[in-house]
């Protein structure tokens, strides 16, 4: 991997926006560290106890404004998807081929994770582990998969939303934000059922569209304009949360009546605007820093396994609890106390080591996807197109069903049977179309 990183870093095209890769790496790393810090596990005479520190330590909730960086990930996703789609079409590919090729880069590491969870749960059951413990472990390890439902849907819609962006520009995210506000009103004030659930798609589409506007220069890149954008978003965020009806926490936890992420709210969009402004304000300094071989090499290395880093970081927590069982790191210290805060350091160090080992084993599947699979150029014909739609629909339905299944024992593999059938059936259809119904890209 070191040789590959050096080669890629040394052969980076001069026109590449390196800062986008840095933001992606920072966003995913912040998610990983944020999840590890938010989880607490203690041990007493009755066994293990655990949960989110957000539930019991109110002072930690404003910190989620720093660690809730999924808006930043969707922003850079919009930039990268717009650039990739434009290049793909310029080389003679079509939109269906782009969607098929782009999903492969996400689904291969996801497939490895799901397969690993099923094998691990089955092995644990054979060895005599309690079903409730297996269900809790699989649920915790599969938390990152919930995010993929929204991102895959947004990515699959990119050919159409990008075409809409070319016609209407920044008006599109403004309209989407208004629809999110309308969904909040219907859900929180008028108590209209189900309407607000559309915000799961509308809010992330709005942030993704901002990435389009950044990529083609429609977002102002002047530092003064970026600073004004960040300040305006921050003021709106304070008014909506501290003064208004939305909670301060940007990460959901049990006991909240209103959650800013389930579904996403107008307050989360205000955070997205703030993060976008800050990111654009720091762009010049970031790009200058990334001209140095050392920092750019680190960014390249992280992006080579970026999905694996995200997908496996909660598996590291499950393994970490088992490894640290009986040590002082998992003790009876009350969350928030001075001993507990000091023990966060070895807790993070242990999880980082475990995740590094997991990436050494499973990260190679993601690297192989990037380097050895021929890029799809075109998908034509009624049947190949239909199979792509059915396959992607099966994957999305499976991941959504997994999110809705919640904690519990769902059989020997730890996952609902319908999830496994729908997911692996969908992946098989997409792979079949790659094999028989597509043509490679020209370059």
C-alpha positions in Angstrom: 0.0 0.0 0.0 2.9 2.4 0.7 4.2 2.0 -2.8 0.7 2.6 -4.2 0.2 5.7 -2.1 3.6 7.1 -3.2 2.8 6.4 -6.8 -0.7 8.0 -6.6 0.5 11.0 -4.7 3.3 11.6 -7.2 1.0 11.2 -10.3 -1.9 13.3 -9.0 -3.3 15.4 -12.0 -2.5 19.1 -11.5 -6.2 20.0 -12.0 -7.4 17.8 -9.2 -9.0 19.7 -6.3 -7.0 18.1 -3.5 -8.8 20.1 -0.8 -11.9 18.0 -1.5 -10.0 14.8 -0.7 -8.8 16.5 2.5 -12.3 17.4 3.6 -13.6 13.9 2.9 -10.8 12.4 5.1 -11.4 15.0 7.8 -15.2 14.3 7.8 -15.0 10.6 8.1 -12.2 10.8 10.7 -14.4 13.2 12.8 -17.3 10.8 12.5 -15.2 7.9 13.7 -13.7 9.8 16.7 -17.0 11.3 17.5 -18.7 7.9 17.7 -15.9 6.5 19.9 -16.1 9.4 22.3 -19.9 9.4 22.5 -20.1 5.8 23.5 -19.6 4.8 27.2 -19.3 1.3 28.6 -19.0 0.6 32.3 -19.0 -2.5 34.4 -20.5 -3.2 37.8 -21.9 -6.1 39.7 -24.8 -6.4 37.3 -22.6 -6.7 34.2 -22.0 -4.3 31.4 -23.8 -1.0 31.0 -23.6 1.3 28.1 -25.1 4.1 26.0 -24.5 7.5 24.7 -22.9 10.2 26.8 -25.3 12.7 25.2 -28.1 11.2 27.2 -26.5 11.9 30.6 -24.0 14.7 30.0 -25.8 17.8 28.6 -22.5 19.7 28.3 -21.5 17.3 25.5 -24.4 18.2 23.2 -23.0 21.5 21.8 -19.8 19.5 20.9 -21.9 17.7 18.3 -21.7 20.9 16.2 -18.0 20.0 15.7 -18.4 16.2 15.3 -21.6 16.1 13.2 -19.8 16.4 9.8 -22.1 14.3 7.6 -23.2 17.6 5.9 -19.5 18.1 5.0 -19.3 14.6 3.6 -22.4 15.2 1.4 -21.0 18.6 0.3 -17.7 17.0 -1.0 -19.7 14.1 -2.3 -21.7 16.5 -4.5 -18.4 18.1 -5.7 -16.8 14.7 -6.5 -20.0 13.2 -8.1 -20.4 16.3 -10.3 -16.8 16.2 -11.5 -17.0 12.4 -12.0 -20.3 12.5 -13.9 -19.1 15.4 -16.2 -15.9 13.6 -17.0 -17.8 10.3 -17.6 -20.2 11.9 -20.1 -17.3 13.7 -21.9 -15.7 10.4 -22.5 -18.8 9.0 -24.2 -20.4 7.2 -21.2 -24.0 7.5 -20.2 -25.8 8.2 -16.9 -26.8 4.6 -16.3 -23.2 3.5 -16.8 -22.0 6.1 -14.3 -24.5 5.1 -11.6 -23.6 1.4 -12.1 -19.8 2.1 -11.9 -20.1 4.5 -9.0 -22.2 2.2 -6.8 -19.6 -0.6 -7.2 -17.1 1.5 -5.3 -19.4 1.7 -2.4 -21.0 -1.7 -2.4 -17.9 -3.9 -2.6 -16.6 -2.8 0.9 -20.2 -2.8 2.2 -20.7 -6.4 1.0 -17.5 -7.4 2.8 -18.8 -5.9 6.0 -22.2 -7.5 5.8 -20.6 -10.9 5.0 -18.2 -10.4 7.9 -21.0 -9.6 10.3 -23.0 -12.7 9.3 -20.0 -15.0 9.6 -19.0 -13.4 13.0 -22.5 -13.7 14.4 -22.9 -17.3 13.2 -19.5 -18.2 14.8 -20.4 -16.5 18.1 -23.7 -18.5 18.2 -21.9 -21.8 17.6 -19.5 -21.0 20.4 -22.5 -20.4 22.7 -22.8 -16.7 22.9 -26.2 -15.4 24.2 -28.6 -14.3 21.4 -29.3 -11.0 23.0 -25.5 -10.2 23.1 -25.1 -11.2 19.4 -28.1 -8.9 18.5 -26.6 -6.0 20.4 -23.2 -6.5 18.8 -24.5 -6.8 15.3 -26.7 -3.7 15.7 -23.8 -1.6 17.1 -21.4 -2.8 14.3 -24.0 -2.1 11.6 -24.8 1.5 12.6 -22.7 3.0 9.7 -24.8 1.2 7.2 -27.8 3.4 8.0 -26.0 6.4 6.4 -25.6 4.5 3.1 -29.3 4.5 2.5 -29.4 8.3 2.1 -26.0 8.5 0.3 -26.8 5.7 -2.2 -30.2 7.3 -3.0 -28.7 10.8 -3.5 -25.9 9.4 -5.7 -28.3 7.3 -7.8 -30.3 10.5 -8.5 -27.2 12.5 -9.4 -27.6 12.4 -13.2 -31.1 14.0 -12.9 -30.3 16.4 -10.0 -27.1 17.6 -11.8 -29.2 18.3 -14.9 -31.6 20.3 -12.7 -28.6 22.1 -11.2 -27.4 23.1 -14.7 -30.7 24.7 -15.4 -31.6 26.3 -12.1 -28.3 26.5 -10.2 -28.4 27.6 -6.5 -32.1 28.0 -6.6 -32.4 24.2 -6.3 -30.9 23.9 -2.7 -32.9 26.9 -1.7 -36.2 25.3 -2.8 -35.1 22.0 -1.1 -34.4 23.8 2.1 -37.9 25.4 2.0 -39.4 21.9 1.6 -37.4 20.7 4.6 -38.8 23.6 6.6 -42.3 22.7 5.4 -41.7 19.1 6.5 -40.6 20.3 9.9 -43.7 22.5 10.2 -46.0 19.6 9.2 -44.3 17.2 11.6 -43.6 19.3 14.6 -46.5 21.8 14.6 -49.3 20.3 12.6 -48.6 16.7 13.7 -49.1 15.5 10.1 -47.8 11.9 10.0 -45.2 10.6 7.6 -44.7 13.9 5.7 -41.6 14.9 7.6 -39.9 11.6 6.6 -39.3 13.0 3.2 -36.6 15.2 4.8 -34.3 12.1 5.0 -33.9 12.6 1.2 -34.6 16.3 0.7 -32.1 17.6 3.3 -29.2 15.6 2.0 -30.1 16.4 -1.6 -29.9 20.1 -0.7 -26.4 19.7 0.7 -25.3 17.6 -2.2 -26.5 20.3 -4.6 -24.3 22.8 -2.8 -21.4 20.5 -3.8 -22.5 20.9 -7.4 -22.5 24.6 -7.1 -19.0 24.5 -5.6 -17.7 22.3 -8.4 -18.8 24.5 -11.3 -18.0 27.8 -9.6 -21.5 29.0 -8.8 -20.6 29.2 -5.1 -18.6 32.4 -4.4 -15.0 31.3 -3.5 -13.9 34.7 -2.1 -12.9 34.5 1.5 -15.2 37.4 2.4 -18.2 35.7 0.8 -17.3 32.4 2.5 -17.0 34.1 5.9 -20.4 35.8 5.4 -21.9 32.4 4.5 -20.4 30.8 7.6 -21.5 33.6 9.9 -25.1 33.6 8.5 -25.4 29.9 8.9 -24.0 30.0 12.5 -26.4 32.8 13.5 -29.3 30.8 12.0 -28.1 27.7 13.9 -28.0 29.5 17.2 -31.5 31.1 16.7 -33.0 27.8 15.7 -31.5 25.8 18.6 -30.8 28.0 21.5 -33.8 30.3 20.9 -36.0 28.2 18.7 -37.7 24.8 19.0 -34.8 22.6 17.8 -32.5 20.7 20.2 -28.9 21.8 20.5 -27.5 18.3 19.8 -26.8 17.4 16.2 -26.6 13.7 17.0 -29.7 11.8 18.0 -30.0 10.0 21.3 -32.6 8.2 23.2 -35.1 10.4 25.1 -35.2 13.3 22.7 -38.6 14.3 21.5 -37.2 16.1 18.5 -34.1 14.9 16.8 -32.1 16.9 14.3 -31.0 13.9 12.2 -34.1 11.6 12.4 -35.3 13.1 10.1 -32.9 15.9 9.2 -34.2 19.3 10.2 -33.8 22.9 9.2 -31.3 23.3 12.0 -29.1 20.6 10.5 -29.2 22.5 7.2 -28.1 25.7 9.1 -25.1 23.6 10.4 -24.5 22.5 6.8 -24.3 26.1 5.6 -22.0 27.0 8.4 -19.6 24.1 7.6 -19.8 25.0 3.9 -18.7 28.6 4.6 -15.9 27.5 6.9 -14.7 25.0 4.3 -14.6 27.5 1.5 -12.9 30.1 3.7 -10.1 27.7 4.4 -9.8 26.4 0.9 -6.8 28.5 -0.2 -4.7 27.6 2.9 -5.7 23.9 2.6 -4.6 23.7 -1.1 -1.3 25.3 -0.3 -0.7 22.9 2.5 -1.5 19.9 0.3 1.2 20.9 -2.2 3.6 19.4 0.3 4.3 15.7 -0.4 3.9 14.6 3.3 0.4 15.9 4.0 -0.9 14.9 0.5 0.5 11.4 0.9 -1.5 11.0 4.2 -4.7 12.3 2.5 -4.2 9.8 -0.4 -3.7 6.9 2.1 -6.8 7.7 4.0 -8.9 8.1 0.9 -7.8 4.7 -0.4 -9.6 3.0 2.4 -12.1 5.7 3.3 -15.2 3.5 3.0 -13.6 0.7 5.0 -12.5 3.2 7.6 -16.1 4.3 8.0 -17.8 0.9 7.8 -15.5 -1.0 10.2 -15.1 1.6 13.0 -18.0 0.3 15.0 -16.8 -3.2 14.7 -13.7 -2.0 16.4 -15.9 -0.9 19.3 -17.4 -4.4 19.6 -14.0 -6.0 19.6 -12.6 -3.3 21.9 -15.2 -4.1 24.6 -14.2 -7.7 24.4 -10.5 -7.0 24.5 -10.7 -4.5 27.3 -13.0 -6.7 29.4 -11.6 -6.9 32.9 -9.3 -4.0 32.5 -9.4 -0.5 34.2 -10.5 1.1 30.9 -13.9 -0.5 31.3 -14.6 0.2 34.9 -17.4 1.5 37.2 -16.2 5.1 36.8 -19.2 7.4 36.2 -19.3 8.9 32.7 -18.1 12.5 32.9 -16.0 12.0 36.1 -12.3 12.8 36.1 -11.2 9.1 36.1 -13.6 8.3 33.2 -12.3 11.3 31.2 -8.7 10.1 31.7 -9.6 6.6 30.6 -10.8 8.0 27.3 -7.2 8.1 26.1 -6.4 4.4 26.3 -10.0 3.7 25.1 -9.3 5.7 21.9 -5.8 4.2 21.5 -7.1 0.7 21.7 -9.9 1.3 19.2 -7.5 3.0 16.8 -5.1 0.0 16.9 -8.0 -2.5 16.4 -9.3 -0.4 13.4 -5.8 -0.3 11.9 -5.6 -4.1 12.0 -9.1 -4.4 10.5 -8.1 -2.1 7.7 -5.0 -4.1 7.0 -7.2 -7.1 6.5 -10.4 -5.7 4.8 -9.2 -2.4 3.3 -7.5 -4.3 0.5 -11.0 -5.1 -1.0 -11.7 -1.4 -1.4 -8.3 -0.8 -2.9 -8.9 -3.6 -5.4 -12.2 -2.1 -6.3 -10.5 1.2 -7.2 -7.6 -0.3 -9.1 -8.7 -3.5 -10.8 -12.3 -3.1 -11.9 -12.7 -1.6 -15.4 -14.8 1.6 -15.2 -18.2 1.2 -16.7 -18.9 3.4 -19.7 -22.4 2.8 -20.9 -25.4 0.7 -20.1 -28.0 0.5 -22.9 -31.1 -1.5 -23.5 -34.3 -2.0 -21.6 -33.3 -5.1 -19.7 -29.9 -4.0 -18.5 -31.5 -0.7 -17.3 -34.3 -2.5 -15.6 -31.9 -4.9 -13.8 -29.8 -1.9 -12.6 -33.0 -0.3 -11.1 -34.1 -3.6 -9.5 -30.6 -4.3 -8.2 -30.1 -0.9 -6.7 -33.6 -0.9 -5.3 -33.0 -4.3 -3.6 -29.8 -2.9 -2.0 -31.6 0.2 -0.7 -34.5 -1.8 0.6 -32.2 -4.1 2.4 -30.2 -1.4 4.1 -33.4 0.5 5.0 -34.9 -2.7 6.5 -31.7 -3.2 8.5 -32.0 0.3 9.9 -35.7 -0.3 10.9 -35.0 -3.7 12.4 -33.2 -2.1 15.3 -31.5 -3.9 18.2 -32.4 -7.6 18.7 -31.6 -11.1 17.7 -32.5 -11.7 14.1 -31.4 -15.3 13.6 -28.1 -17.2 13.5 -26.4 -14.7 11.2 -27.4 -11.8 13.3 -29.1 -10.1 10.4 -32.8 -10.5 9.2 -33.0 -13.1 6.4 -34.9 -10.6 4.2 -32.0 -8.2 4.5 -29.5 -10.7 3.3 -31.7 -11.9 0.4 -32.5 -8.4 -0.8 -29.0 -7.1 -0.5 -27.0 -9.9 -2.0 -29.6 -10.4 -4.6 -29.4 -6.8 -5.6 -25.6 -6.9 -5.6 -25.7 -10.0 -7.8 -27.9 -8.3 -10.4 -25.6 -5.2 -10.5 -22.6 -7.5 -11.0 -24.4 -9.4 -13.8 -25.1 -6.1 -15.6 -21.5 -5.1 -15.3 -20.5 -8.5 -16.8 -23.0 -8.8 -19.6 -24.8 -5.5 -20.1 -22.2 -2.8 -20.0 -19.3 -1.4 -22.0 -16.1 -0.2 -20.5 -15.2 3.5 -20.4 -13.0 4.9 -23.1 -10.3 6.2 -20.8 
